[in-house]
Every structure is written in C-alpha cells, then in structure tokens.
Amino acid sequence: MDRADDPVRAFVFKHRGTLLALPALALVAFGKPTRGSAAAGLPVAVAGEVLRCWAVGFTGATTRADRVTAPELVTGGPYAHVRNPLYVGNLITALGFTIAFTGGLTPQRRALLASLGLGTMVAVYATIVPHEEQFLERTFGEAYAAYKEAVPALGWRADGAPDGRGKWDAGVIARAETRTFATFGAMLAALALKLRD
C-alpha cells in the first residue's frame, strides 16, 4: 500500500488539530505559570506564530484542509529555508507556552508536561509529514524531489533555496488562521487567569 493512502496517516492528518489540542489542554489543566515563566515563554510563542503566519501567507487556506492538497509547489518565503515552516512554527509556539505554563512546577513535573506535550506534537508530525511528502512527490515529481534535496525538513537553510516560487498574500492569513488565533487567544486568557490564582 502506498503510504500516502495509509488510513492511519490519513486519519492523523485529518484530526491533527484535535490531537494537538490535547497537549494545550494539559498545560492549561496542570500548568502552574509564574510571571517570570510567562515573560520568558510568551516571546517564544509569538515568534512561532509569526513564522506560522509567514508560511500561511504563501500557502493560503489549503493548510486547513482535512486531506492533503496543494494547488502549486511553494518554495518561496519560509519554504525556501525549511520544508515544514508551519510545523516548525507550531513547535516553537508550543515550546513557548510550555515555558510559560510550567514555571511554578517542580523540575520533574515540568519535564513530564514538556515531554508529553512536545512528544505528542513530534509523534503527530512524524506521522503526517511522510503522508504529505508522498502526495507532493506524486503531484510535483522531479520539482519536489529537487526541492526536498535542497531544503531541510526541520532544520533551517540560512541562505534560502534558489528559485523560490509562490506569492505572498497577507490577506489570506485572517481567513486561514481564525482557529489558530482563537486557540492562541484562549491560551493567553488561560495563562492570565492562572497567573491571577
């Protein structure tokens, strides 16, 4: 069976938002933020969201589909530096909120929450990235193979890949990122409430 047709990977891709909400809920439920941890973590979380928005400005609303779709191969903007800027941005945001929410916990509990949360994200992305790449290989053939060879999946190519394709559209961010902004806002509200306790 072609991995792109793997029902488990397709299921995880379709439900990635719900699966990734679980670590956020655990942070809210079990976290114990301090003013210092919030001050340290929030800039990291915002940096992750900025990277995500930069990527969405190039890929558009297709990032919200329940199945893998790509009307064109985008290799410009953040995609010139890393193949999965949305996921890197999400991991950075999650790291920031983990720092923010766990400052008042014991080192063991902090490590446990961080491991469970970030580990869940890594497991989800390790499942869906090959699923997406199979689709991109079938759809764009040699163009995607060359791109994949030039740009790392999770690292950062400082000089950017040559021949960046794609057009930036800031207007698509508000349409495509409504859920992400709502989740980010809910996490900020939960952090503020927990800081008041």
PyMOL commands that place a pseudoatom at each C-alpha (Angstrom):
pseudoatom trace, name=CA, resn=MET, resi=1, chain=A, elem=C, hetatm=0, pos=[0.000, 0.000, 0.000]
pseudoatom trace, name=CA, resn=ASP, resi=2, chain=A, elem=C, hetatm=0, pos=[1.275, 3.470, -0.847]
pseudoatom trace, name=CA, resn=ARG, resi=3, chain=A, elem=C, hetatm=0, pos=[1.969, 5.288, 2.410]
pseudoatom trace, name=CA, resn=ALA, resi=4, chain=A, elem=C, hetatm=0, pos=[0.040, 8.307, 1.151]
pseudoatom trace, name=CA, resn=ASP, resi=5, chain=A, elem=C, hetatm=0, pos=[-3.037, 6.068, 1.139]
pseudoatom trace, name=CA, resn=ASP, resi=6, chain=A, elem=C, hetatm=0, pos=[-2.297, 4.690, 4.620]
pseudoatom trace, name=CA, resn=PRO, resi=7, chain=A, elem=C, hetatm=0, pos=[-5.566, 5.081, 6.552]
pseudoatom trace, name=CA, resn=VAL, resi=8, chain=A, elem=C, hetatm=0, pos=[-3.771, 5.690, 9.856]
pseudoatom trace, name=CA, resn=ARG, resi=9, chain=A, elem=C, hetatm=0, pos=[-1.731, 8.557, 8.435]
pseudoatom trace, name=CA, resn=ALA, resi=10, chain=A, elem=C, hetatm=0, pos=[-4.784, 9.965, 6.702]
pseudoatom trace, name=CA, resn=PHE, resi=11, chain=A, elem=C, hetatm=0, pos=[-6.743, 9.768, 9.983]
pseudoatom trace, name=CA, resn=VAL, resi=12, chain=A, elem=C, hetatm=0, pos=[-3.983, 11.528, 11.933]
pseudoatom trace, name=CA, resn=PHE, resi=13, chain=A, elem=C, hetatm=0, pos=[-3.732, 14.197, 9.238]
pseudoatom trace, name=CA, resn=LYS, resi=14, chain=A, elem=C, hetatm=0, pos=[-7.484, 14.794, 9.256]
pseudoatom trace, name=CA, resn=HIS, resi=15, chain=A, elem=C, hetatm=0, pos=[-7.622, 15.031, 13.062]
pseudoatom trace, name=CA, resn=ARG, resi=16, chain=A, elem=C, hetatm=0, pos=[-4.292, 16.748, 13.659]
pseudoatom trace, name=CA, resn=GLY, resi=17, chain=A, elem=C, hetatm=0, pos=[-5.937, 19.822, 15.180]
pseudoatom trace, name=CA, resn=THR, resi=18, chain=A, elem=C, hetatm=0, pos=[-7.792, 17.803, 17.789]
pseudoatom trace, name=CA, resn=LEU, resi=19, chain=A, elem=C, hetatm=0, pos=[-4.749, 15.667, 18.558]
pseudoatom trace, name=CA, resn=LEU, resi=20, chain=A, elem=C, hetatm=0, pos=[-2.589, 18.756, 19.010]
pseudoatom trace, name=CA, resn=ALA, resi=21, chain=A, elem=C, hetatm=0, pos=[-5.179, 20.410, 21.244]
pseudoatom trace, name=CA, resn=LEU, resi=22, chain=A, elem=C, hetatm=0, pos=[-4.626, 17.713, 23.877]
pseudoatom trace, name=CA, resn=PRO, resi=23, chain=A, elem=C, hetatm=0, pos=[-1.171, 18.949, 24.948]
pseudoatom trace, name=CA, resn=ALA, resi=24, chain=A, elem=C, hetatm=0, pos=[-2.513, 22.506, 25.151]
pseudoatom trace, name=CA, resn=LEU, resi=25, chain=A, elem=C, hetatm=0, pos=[-5.358, 21.346, 27.402]
pseudoatom trace, name=CA, resn=ALA, resi=26, chain=A, elem=C, hetatm=0, pos=[-2.850, 19.502, 29.604]
pseudoatom trace, name=CA, resn=LEU, resi=27, chain=A, elem=C, hetatm=0, pos=[-0.820, 22.708, 30.002]
pseudoatom trace, name=CA, resn=VAL, resi=28, chain=A, elem=C, hetatm=0, pos=[-3.929, 24.629, 30.999]
pseudoatom trace, name=CA, resn=ALA, resi=29, chain=A, elem=C, hetatm=0, pos=[-5.109, 21.923, 33.396]
pseudoatom trace, name=CA, resn=PHE, resi=30, chain=A, elem=C, hetatm=0, pos=[-1.818, 21.059, 35.069]
pseudoatom trace, name=CA, resn=GLY, resi=31, chain=A, elem=C, hetatm=0, pos=[0.394, 24.073, 34.446]
pseudoatom trace, name=CA, resn=LYS, resi=32, chain=A, elem=C, hetatm=0, pos=[1.475, 26.488, 37.135]
pseudoatom trace, name=CA, resn=PRO, resi=33, chain=A, elem=C, hetatm=0, pos=[2.820, 29.633, 35.474]
pseudoatom trace, name=CA, resn=THR, resi=34, chain=A, elem=C, hetatm=0, pos=[4.816, 32.362, 37.149]
pseudoatom trace, name=CA, resn=ARG, resi=35, chain=A, elem=C, hetatm=0, pos=[5.284, 35.904, 35.958]
pseudoatom trace, name=CA, resn=GLY, resi=36, chain=A, elem=C, hetatm=0, pos=[8.885, 35.061, 35.091]
pseudoatom trace, name=CA, resn=SER, resi=37, chain=A, elem=C, hetatm=0, pos=[7.983, 31.940, 33.104]
pseudoatom trace, name=CA, resn=ALA, resi=38, chain=A, elem=C, hetatm=0, pos=[5.244, 33.845, 31.261]
pseudoatom trace, name=CA, resn=ALA, resi=39, chain=A, elem=C, hetatm=0, pos=[7.677, 36.649, 30.416]
pseudoatom trace, name=CA, resn=ALA, resi=40, chain=A, elem=C, hetatm=0, pos=[10.196, 34.093, 29.123]
pseudoatom trace, name=CA, resn=GLY, resi=41, chain=A, elem=C, hetatm=0, pos=[7.750, 31.912, 27.225]
pseudoatom trace, name=CA, resn=LEU, resi=42, chain=A, elem=C, hetatm=0, pos=[5.423, 34.377, 25.526]
pseudoatom trace, name=CA, resn=PRO, resi=43, chain=A, elem=C, hetatm=0, pos=[8.020, 35.907, 23.166]
pseudoatom trace, name=CA, resn=VAL, resi=44, chain=A, elem=C, hetatm=0, pos=[8.920, 32.386, 22.051]
pseudoatom trace, name=CA, resn=ALA, resi=45, chain=A, elem=C, hetatm=0, pos=[5.232, 31.551, 21.463]
pseudoatom trace, name=CA, resn=VAL, resi=46, chain=A, elem=C, hetatm=0, pos=[4.738, 34.764, 19.475]
pseudoatom trace, name=CA, resn=ALA, resi=47, chain=A, elem=C, hetatm=0, pos=[7.830, 34.020, 17.363]
pseudoatom trace, name=CA, resn=GLY, resi=48, chain=A, elem=C, hetatm=0, pos=[6.358, 30.631, 16.459]
pseudoatom trace, name=CA, resn=GLU, resi=49, chain=A, elem=C, hetatm=0, pos=[3.057, 32.235, 15.494]
pseudoatom trace, name=CA, resn=VAL, resi=50, chain=A, elem=C, hetatm=0, pos=[4.843, 34.824, 13.343]
pseudoatom trace, name=CA, resn=LEU, resi=51, chain=A, elem=C, hetatm=0, pos=[6.650, 32.037, 11.467]
pseudoatom trace, name=CA, resn=ARG, resi=52, chain=A, elem=C, hetatm=0, pos=[3.355, 30.218, 11.000]
pseudoatom trace, name=CA, resn=CYS, resi=53, chain=A, elem=C, hetatm=0, pos=[1.651, 33.351, 9.638]
pseudoatom trace, name=CA, resn=TRP, resi=54, chain=A, elem=C, hetatm=0, pos=[4.540, 33.982, 7.266]
pseudoatom trace, name=CA, resn=ALA, resi=55, chain=A, elem=C, hetatm=0, pos=[4.110, 30.453, 5.904]
pseudoatom trace, name=CA, resn=VAL, resi=56, chain=A, elem=C, hetatm=0, pos=[0.318, 30.710, 5.630]
pseudoatom trace, name=CA, resn=GLY, resi=57, chain=A, elem=C, hetatm=0, pos=[0.735, 33.923, 3.647]
pseudoatom trace, name=CA, resn=PHE, resi=58, chain=A, elem=C, hetatm=0, pos=[2.426, 31.799, 0.980]
pseudoatom trace, name=CA, resn=THR, resi=59, chain=A, elem=C, hetatm=0, pos=[0.287, 28.639, 1.105]
pseudoatom trace, name=CA, resn=GLY, resi=60, chain=A, elem=C, hetatm=0, pos=[-3.143, 30.070, 1.880]
pseudoatom trace, name=CA, resn=ALA, resi=61, chain=A, elem=C, hetatm=0, pos=[-6.190, 28.294, 3.215]
pseudoatom trace, name=CA, resn=THR, resi=62, chain=A, elem=C, hetatm=0, pos=[-5.089, 24.867, 1.927]
pseudoatom trace, name=CA, resn=THR, resi=63, chain=A, elem=C, hetatm=0, pos=[-3.322, 24.439, 5.278]
pseudoatom trace, name=CA, resn=ARG, resi=64, chain=A, elem=C, hetatm=0, pos=[-6.729, 23.863, 6.891]
pseudoatom trace, name=CA, resn=ALA, resi=65, chain=A, elem=C, hetatm=0, pos=[-7.954, 21.080, 4.608]
pseudoatom trace, name=CA, resn=ASP, resi=66, chain=A, elem=C, hetatm=0, pos=[-8.910, 17.667, 6.010]
pseudoatom trace, name=CA, resn=ARG, resi=67, chain=A, elem=C, hetatm=0, pos=[-6.845, 15.967, 3.335]
pseudoatom trace, name=CA, resn=VAL, resi=68, chain=A, elem=C, hetatm=0, pos=[-3.512, 16.814, 1.765]
pseudoatom trace, name=CA, resn=THR, resi=69, chain=A, elem=C, hetatm=0, pos=[-3.877, 19.303, -1.045]
pseudoatom trace, name=CA, resn=ALA, resi=70, chain=A, elem=C, hetatm=0, pos=[-1.518, 21.666, -2.833]
pseudoatom trace, name=CA, resn=PRO, resi=71, chain=A, elem=C, hetatm=0, pos=[-2.548, 23.620, -5.935]
pseudoatom trace, name=CA, resn=GLU, resi=72, chain=A, elem=C, hetatm=0, pos=[1.101, 24.571, -6.501]
pseudoatom trace, name=CA, resn=LEU, resi=73, chain=A, elem=C, hetatm=0, pos=[4.534, 23.757, -5.105]
pseudoatom trace, name=CA, resn=VAL, resi=74, chain=A, elem=C, hetatm=0, pos=[5.509, 26.683, -2.879]
pseudoatom trace, name=CA, resn=THR, resi=75, chain=A, elem=C, hetatm=0, pos=[9.254, 27.077, -2.369]
pseudoatom trace, name=CA, resn=GLY, resi=76, chain=A, elem=C, hetatm=0, pos=[9.494, 30.792, -1.546]
pseudoatom trace, name=CA, resn=GLY, resi=77, chain=A, elem=C, hetatm=0, pos=[9.320, 32.735, 1.703]
pseudoatom trace, name=CA, resn=PRO, resi=78, chain=A, elem=C, hetatm=0, pos=[9.907, 30.481, 4.714]
pseudoatom trace, name=CA, resn=TYR, resi=79, chain=A, elem=C, hetatm=0, pos=[9.640, 27.445, 2.436]
pseudoatom trace, name=CA, resn=ALA, resi=80, chain=A, elem=C, hetatm=0, pos=[12.998, 28.466, 0.946]
pseudoatom trace, name=CA, resn=HIS, resi=81, chain=A, elem=C, hetatm=0, pos=[14.543, 27.801, 4.369]
pseudoatom trace, name=CA, resn=VAL, resi=82, chain=A, elem=C, hetatm=0, pos=[12.593, 24.841, 5.785]
pseudoatom trace, name=CA, resn=ARG, resi=83, chain=A, elem=C, hetatm=0, pos=[10.136, 22.421, 4.164]
pseudoatom trace, name=CA, resn=ASN, resi=84, chain=A, elem=C, hetatm=0, pos=[7.707, 22.455, 7.076]
pseudoatom trace, name=CA, resn=PRO, resi=85, chain=A, elem=C, hetatm=0, pos=[7.579, 26.023, 8.418]
pseudoatom trace, name=CA, resn=LEU, resi=86, chain=A, elem=C, hetatm=0, pos=[4.011, 25.604, 9.690]
pseudoatom trace, name=CA, resn=TYR, resi=87, chain=A, elem=C, hetatm=0, pos=[5.047, 22.703, 11.881]
pseudoatom trace, name=CA, resn=VAL, resi=88, chain=A, elem=C, hetatm=0, pos=[8.271, 24.352, 12.994]
pseudoatom trace, name=CA, resn=GLY, resi=89, chain=A, elem=C, hetatm=0, pos=[6.225, 27.422, 13.913]
pseudoatom trace, name=CA, resn=ASN, resi=90, chain=A, elem=C, hetatm=0, pos=[3.755, 25.269, 15.841]
pseudoatom trace, name=CA, resn=LEU, resi=91, chain=A, elem=C, hetatm=0, pos=[6.571, 23.558, 17.744]
pseudoatom trace, name=CA, resn=ILE, resi=92, chain=A, elem=C, hetatm=0, pos=[8.118, 26.912, 18.636]
pseudoatom trace, name=CA, resn=THR, resi=93, chain=A, elem=C, hetatm=0, pos=[4.736, 28.216, 19.801]
pseudoatom trace, name=CA, resn=ALA, resi=94, chain=A, elem=C, hetatm=0, pos=[4.171, 25.076, 21.870]
pseudoatom trace, name=CA, resn=LEU, resi=95, chain=A, elem=C, hetatm=0, pos=[7.633, 25.388, 23.394]
pseudoatom trace, name=CA, resn=GLY, resi=96, chain=A, elem=C, hetatm=0, pos=[6.874, 28.988, 24.336]
pseudoatom trace, name=CA, resn=PHE, resi=97, chain=A, elem=C, hetatm=0, pos=[3.593, 28.096, 26.015]
pseudoatom trace, name=CA, resn=THR, resi=98, chain=A, elem=C, hetatm=0, pos=[5.264, 25.154, 27.753]
pseudoatom trace, name=CA, resn=ILE, resi=99, chain=A, elem=C, hetatm=0, pos=[7.850, 27.516, 29.210]
pseudoatom trace, name=CA, resn=ALA, resi=100, chain=A, elem=C, hetatm=0, pos=[5.125, 29.987, 30.175]
pseudoatom trace, name=CA, resn=PHE, resi=101, chain=A, elem=C, hetatm=0, pos=[2.811, 27.486, 31.869]
pseudoatom trace, name=CA, resn=THR, resi=102, chain=A, elem=C, hetatm=0, pos=[5.350, 25.353, 33.749]
pseudoatom trace, name=CA, resn=GLY, resi=103, chain=A, elem=C, hetatm=0, pos=[7.479, 27.878, 35.649]
pseudoatom trace, name=CA, resn=GLY, resi=104, chain=A, elem=C, hetatm=0, pos=[5.948, 27.086, 39.051]
pseudoatom trace, name=CA, resn=LEU, resi=105, chain=A, elem=C, hetatm=0, pos=[6.136, 23.305, 38.728]
pseudoatom trace, name=CA, resn=THR, resi=106, chain=A, elem=C, hetatm=0, pos=[8.827, 21.044, 40.105]
pseudoatom trace, name=CA, resn=PRO, resi=107, chain=A, elem=C, hetatm=0, pos=[11.530, 20.179, 37.569]
pseudoatom trace, name=CA, resn=GLN, resi=108, chain=A, elem=C, hetatm=0, pos=[10.129, 16.638, 37.286]
pseudoatom trace, name=CA, resn=ARG, resi=109, chain=A, elem=C, hetatm=0, pos=[6.578, 17.807, 36.555]
pseudoatom trace, name=CA, resn=ARG, resi=110, chain=A, elem=C, hetatm=0, pos=[7.844, 20.441, 34.159]
pseudoatom trace, name=CA, resn=ALA, resi=111, chain=A, elem=C, hetatm=0, pos=[9.828, 17.792, 32.276]
pseudoatom trace, name=CA, resn=LEU, resi=112, chain=A, elem=C, hetatm=0, pos=[6.817, 15.448, 32.249]
pseudoatom trace, name=CA, resn=LEU, resi=113, chain=A, elem=C, hetatm=0, pos=[4.435, 18.058, 30.810]
pseudoatom trace, name=CA, resn=ALA, resi=114, chain=A, elem=C, hetatm=0, pos=[7.028, 19.178, 28.270]
pseudoatom trace, name=CA, resn=SER, resi=115, chain=A, elem=C, hetatm=0, pos=[7.766, 15.599, 27.214]
pseudoatom trace, name=CA, resn=LEU, resi=116, chain=A, elem=C, hetatm=0, pos=[4.107, 14.669, 26.875]
pseudoatom trace, name=CA, resn=GLY, resi=117, chain=A, elem=C, hetatm=0, pos=[3.150, 17.845, 25.025]
pseudoatom trace, name=CA, resn=LEU, resi=118, chain=A, elem=C, hetatm=0, pos=[6.080, 18.234, 22.686]
pseudoatom trace, name=CA, resn=GLY, resi=119, chain=A, elem=C, hetatm=0, pos=[6.332, 14.454, 22.306]
pseudoatom trace, name=CA, resn=THR, resi=120, chain=A, elem=C, hetatm=0, pos=[2.718, 14.324, 21.118]
pseudoatom trace, name=CA, resn=MET, resi=121, chain=A, elem=C, hetatm=0, pos=[3.461, 17.020, 18.536]
pseudoatom trace, name=CA, resn=VAL, resi=122, chain=A, elem=C, hetatm=0, pos=[6.559, 15.222, 17.291]
pseudoatom trace, name=CA, resn=ALA, resi=123, chain=A, elem=C, hetatm=0, pos=[4.594, 11.954, 17.003]
pseudoatom trace, name=CA, resn=VAL, resi=124, chain=A, elem=C, hetatm=0, pos=[1.796, 13.637, 15.041]
pseudoatom trace, name=CA, resn=TYR, resi=125, chain=A, elem=C, hetatm=0, pos=[4.230, 15.384, 12.708]
pseudoatom trace, name=CA, resn=ALA, resi=126, chain=A, elem=C, hetatm=0, pos=[6.316, 12.223, 12.255]
pseudoatom trace, name=CA, resn=THR, resi=127, chain=A, elem=C, hetatm=0, pos=[3.109, 10.576, 11.053]
pseudoatom trace, name=CA, resn=ILE, resi=128, chain=A, elem=C, hetatm=0, pos=[1.749, 13.283, 8.771]
pseudoatom trace, name=CA, resn=VAL, resi=129, chain=A, elem=C, hetatm=0, pos=[4.916, 14.686, 7.163]
pseudoatom trace, name=CA, resn=PRO, resi=130, chain=A, elem=C, hetatm=0, pos=[5.601, 11.451, 5.210]
pseudoatom trace, name=CA, resn=HIS, resi=131, chain=A, elem=C, hetatm=0, pos=[1.914, 11.408, 4.256]
pseudoatom trace, name=CA, resn=GLU, resi=132, chain=A, elem=C, hetatm=0, pos=[2.217, 14.935, 2.831]
pseudoatom trace, name=CA, resn=GLU, resi=133, chain=A, elem=C, hetatm=0, pos=[5.542, 14.232, 1.157]
pseudoatom trace, name=CA, resn=GLN, resi=134, chain=A, elem=C, hetatm=0, pos=[4.155, 11.195, -0.668]
pseudoatom trace, name=CA, resn=PHE, resi=135, chain=A, elem=C, hetatm=0, pos=[1.390, 13.401, -2.065]
pseudoatom trace, name=CA, resn=LEU, resi=136, chain=A, elem=C, hetatm=0, pos=[3.852, 16.133, -3.078]
pseudoatom trace, name=CA, resn=GLU, resi=137, chain=A, elem=C, hetatm=0, pos=[6.171, 13.614, -4.738]
pseudoatom trace, name=CA, resn=ARG, resi=138, chain=A, elem=C, hetatm=0, pos=[3.293, 12.161, -6.751]
pseudoatom trace, name=CA, resn=THR, resi=139, chain=A, elem=C, hetatm=0, pos=[1.905, 15.567, -7.665]
pseudoatom trace, name=CA, resn=PHE, resi=140, chain=A, elem=C, hetatm=0, pos=[5.056, 17.559, -8.448]
pseudoatom trace, name=CA, resn=GLY, resi=141, chain=A, elem=C, hetatm=0, pos=[7.559, 14.827, -9.286]
pseudoatom trace, name=CA, resn=GLU, resi=142, chain=A, elem=C, hetatm=0, pos=[11.098, 15.987, -10.004]
pseudoatom trace, name=CA, resn=ALA, resi=143, chain=A, elem=C, hetatm=0, pos=[10.408, 19.569, -8.928]
pseudoatom trace, name=CA, resn=TYR, resi=144, chain=A, elem=C, hetatm=0, pos=[9.542, 18.367, -5.429]
pseudoatom trace, name=CA, resn=ALA, resi=145, chain=A, elem=C, hetatm=0, pos=[12.458, 15.902, -5.377]
pseudoatom trace, name=CA, resn=ALA, resi=146, chain=A, elem=C, hetatm=0, pos=[14.888, 18.749, -6.159]
pseudoatom trace, name=CA, resn=TYR, resi=147, chain=A, elem=C, hetatm=0, pos=[13.265, 20.961, -3.524]
pseudoatom trace, name=CA, resn=LYS, resi=148, chain=A, elem=C, hetatm=0, pos=[13.388, 18.167, -0.935]
pseudoatom trace, name=CA, resn=GLU, resi=149, chain=A, elem=C, hetatm=0, pos=[17.084, 17.680, -1.607]
pseudoatom trace, name=CA, resn=ALA, resi=150, chain=A, elem=C, hetatm=0, pos=[17.834, 21.407, -1.285]
pseudoatom trace, name=CA, resn=VAL, resi=151, chain=A, elem=C, hetatm=0, pos=[15.784, 22.318, 1.795]
pseudoatom trace, name=CA, resn=PRO, resi=152, chain=A, elem=C, hetatm=0, pos=[15.788, 20.552, 5.174]
pseudoatom trace, name=CA, resn=ALA, resi=153, chain=A, elem=C, hetatm=0, pos=[12.564, 19.207, 6.693]
pseudoatom trace, name=CA, resn=LEU, resi=154, chain=A, elem=C, hetatm=0, pos=[13.073, 20.782, 10.113]
pseudoatom trace, name=CA, resn=GLY, resi=155, chain=A, elem=C, hetatm=0, pos=[16.462, 22.491, 10.049]
pseudoatom trace, name=CA, resn=TRP, resi=156, chain=A, elem=C, hetatm=0, pos=[16.970, 25.965, 8.641]
pseudoatom trace, name=CA, resn=ARG, resi=157, chain=A, elem=C, hetatm=0, pos=[18.762, 26.713, 5.388]
pseudoatom trace, name=CA, resn=ALA, resi=158, chain=A, elem=C, hetatm=0, pos=[20.181, 30.146, 6.168]
pseudoatom trace, name=CA, resn=ASP, resi=159, chain=A, elem=C, hetatm=0, pos=[20.766, 31.246, 2.568]
pseudoatom trace, name=CA, resn=GLY, resi=160, chain=A, elem=C, hetatm=0, pos=[17.385, 30.047, 1.321]
pseudoatom trace, name=CA, resn=ALA, resi=161, chain=A, elem=C, hetatm=0, pos=[16.855, 27.747, -1.618]
pseudoatom trace, name=CA, resn=PRO, resi=162, chain=A, elem=C, hetatm=0, pos=[17.222, 29.201, -5.097]
pseudoatom trace, name=CA, resn=ASP, resi=163, chain=A, elem=C, hetatm=0, pos=[14.211, 29.521, -7.369]
pseudoatom trace, name=CA, resn=GLY, resi=164, chain=A, elem=C, hetatm=0, pos=[11.688, 30.348, -4.649]
pseudoatom trace, name=CA, resn=ARG, resi=165, chain=A, elem=C, hetatm=0, pos=[8.163, 30.035, -6.035]
pseudoatom trace, name=CA, resn=GLY, resi=166, chain=A, elem=C, hetatm=0, pos=[4.987, 31.357, -4.511]
pseudoatom trace, name=CA, resn=LYS, resi=167, chain=A, elem=C, hetatm=0, pos=[3.344, 34.666, -3.887]
pseudoatom trace, name=CA, resn=TRP, resi=168, chain=A, elem=C, hetatm=0, pos=[2.853, 36.337, -0.504]
pseudoatom trace, name=CA, resn=ASP, resi=169, chain=A, elem=C, hetatm=0, pos=[-0.747, 37.280, 0.288]
pseudoatom trace, name=CA, resn=ALA, resi=170, chain=A, elem=C, hetatm=0, pos=[-1.182, 38.840, 3.730]
pseudoatom trace, name=CA, resn=GLY, resi=171, chain=A, elem=C, hetatm=0, pos=[-4.962, 38.891, 3.279]
pseudoatom trace, name=CA, resn=VAL, resi=172, chain=A, elem=C, hetatm=0, pos=[-5.226, 35.118, 3.386]
pseudoatom trace, name=CA, resn=ILE, resi=173, chain=A, elem=C, hetatm=0, pos=[-3.874, 34.972, 6.943]
pseudoatom trace, name=CA, resn=ALA, resi=174, chain=A, elem=C, hetatm=0, pos=[-7.032, 36.335, 8.578]
pseudoatom trace, name=CA, resn=ARG, resi=175, chain=A, elem=C, hetatm=0, pos=[-9.187, 33.883, 6.614]
pseudoatom trace, name=CA, resn=ALA, resi=176, chain=A, elem=C, hetatm=0, pos=[-6.978, 30.841, 7.110]
pseudoatom trace, name=CA, resn=GLU, resi=177, chain=A, elem=C, hetatm=0, pos=[-5.844, 31.388, 10.673]
pseudoatom trace, name=CA, resn=THR, resi=178, chain=A, elem=C, hetatm=0, pos=[-9.087, 32.074, 12.537]
pseudoatom trace, name=CA, resn=ARG, resi=179, chain=A, elem=C, hetatm=0, pos=[-8.823, 28.849, 14.556]
pseudoatom trace, name=CA, resn=THR, resi=180, chain=A, elem=C, hetatm=0, pos=[-5.151, 29.347, 15.268]
pseudoatom trace, name=CA, resn=PHE, resi=181, chain=A, elem=C, hetatm=0, pos=[-5.712, 32.897, 16.501]
pseudoatom trace, name=CA, resn=ALA, resi=182, chain=A, elem=C, hetatm=0, pos=[-8.642, 31.726, 18.642]
pseudoatom trace, name=CA, resn=THR, resi=183, chain=A, elem=C, hetatm=0, pos=[-6.504, 28.984, 20.185]
pseudoatom trace, name=CA, resn=PHE, resi=184, chain=A, elem=C, hetatm=0, pos=[-3.621, 31.381, 20.775]
pseudoatom trace, name=CA, resn=GLY, resi=185, chain=A, elem=C, hetatm=0, pos=[-6.013, 33.854, 22.415]
pseudoatom trace, name=CA, resn=ALA, resi=186, chain=A, elem=C, hetatm=0, pos=[-7.541, 31.124, 24.589]
pseudoatom trace, name=CA, resn=MET, resi=187, chain=A, elem=C, hetatm=0, pos=[-4.065, 30.080, 25.744]
pseudoatom trace, name=CA, resn=LEU, resi=188, chain=A, elem=C, hetatm=0, pos=[-3.257, 33.714, 26.606]
pseudoatom trace, name=CA, resn=ALA, resi=189, chain=A, elem=C, hetatm=0, pos=[-6.526, 34.038, 28.536]
pseudoatom trace, name=CA, resn=ALA, resi=190, chain=A, elem=C, hetatm=0, pos=[-5.883, 30.790, 30.428]
pseudoatom trace, name=CA, resn=LEU, resi=191, chain=A, elem=C, hetatm=0, pos=[-2.367, 31.959, 31.245]
pseudoatom trace, name=CA, resn=ALA, resi=192, chain=A, elem=C, hetatm=0, pos=[-3.662, 35.268, 32.559]
pseudoatom trace, name=CA, resn=LEU, resi=193, chain=A, elem=C, hetatm=0, pos=[-6.297, 33.528, 34.696]
pseudoatom trace, name=CA, resn=LYS, resi=194, chain=A, elem=C, hetatm=0, pos=[-3.787, 31.088, 36.142]
pseudoatom trace, name=CA, resn=LEU, resi=195, chain=A, elem=C, hetatm=0, pos=[-1.396, 33.922, 36.949]
pseudoatom trace, name=CA, resn=ARG, resi=196, chain=A, elem=C, hetatm=0, pos=[-4.139, 35.594, 38.984]
pseudoatom trace, name=CA, resn=ASP, resi=197, chain=A, elem=C, hetatm=0, pos=[-4.707, 32.491, 41.149]
for i in range(1, 197): cmd.bond("trace and resi %d" % i, "trace and resi %d" % (i + 1))
show_as sticks, trace
zoom trace
